[in-house]
Amino acid sequence: MASPATPETSPRPAAADRPVFLTPEELAELLRLPSVETVYQWRRKHTGPPGFRAGRHVRYNLAAVLAWTEQETGKAA
């Protein structure tokens, strides 16, 4: 019988180490936008946070979104 994987030998990262991916709706909610359409316009114009396609779905990495918001708030200062 094999022993259970320890955190050091586990092939999968711990939940806290995994990236978090947002849907466009979740991104709009996170940024308290009035409409998800703003997120879609950003994507069309290449002006918003970086997103990627996962099949036919668009996802946004939370870490990249937070970095983008820091960059954008730095521009305003």
Number of C-alpha atoms within 10 A of each C-alpha: 3 4 5 8 10 8 10 8 9 10 9 11 12 9 8 7 8 9 12 13 18 17 15 20 15 14 20 18 13 12 11 10 13 9 11 16 13 14 19 16 12 13 17 10 9 11 10 17 19 16 19 13 9 8 7 7 9 15 20 19 18 18 12 16 20 12 14 15 15 11 11 13 10 9 8 6 5
